[in-house]
C-alpha cells in the first residue's frame, strides 16, 4: 500500500466536511417563532423543510461514506496486485463521492424553501 492510496482517505474527509457545511447552513435558518404562530402552516412547513434537508444530507452522506470506504479498500487492494487499475478504480470512487455532493445540493435547495412567518 503506497501513499497514493491516501486519496481515498481524502474523499472520506470530504464527506465529513459536507455534513459540517450543511449543519452550519441549517443553523443559520433557525429562528424563534412566537407561540401564537407555532402551529401555522408556514411554521410547520419551514420546520419540516429544515428537518428533511438534514435527513436527506445525512442519508446521502451515509451512503456516500459506505461507497467511498468500500471502493477505497478495493482500490488499495487492487493497486497492490496490479498498479494499472488504480486510475480506473479512482474514477469509480469519484462517482461514489458525487453521491454525497448530490445530497448536499438537494439539502441546500430544500433548506432554501424554509421561510418562517413574520412576527
Secondary structure, DSSP 8 states (H G I E B T S, - for coil): --GGGHHHHHHHHHHHHHHHHHHHHHHHH-----GGGTTSHHHHHHHHHHHHHHHHHHHHHHHHHHHHHHHHHHHHHHHHH-GGGHHHHHHHHHHHHHHHHHHHHHHHHHHHT------
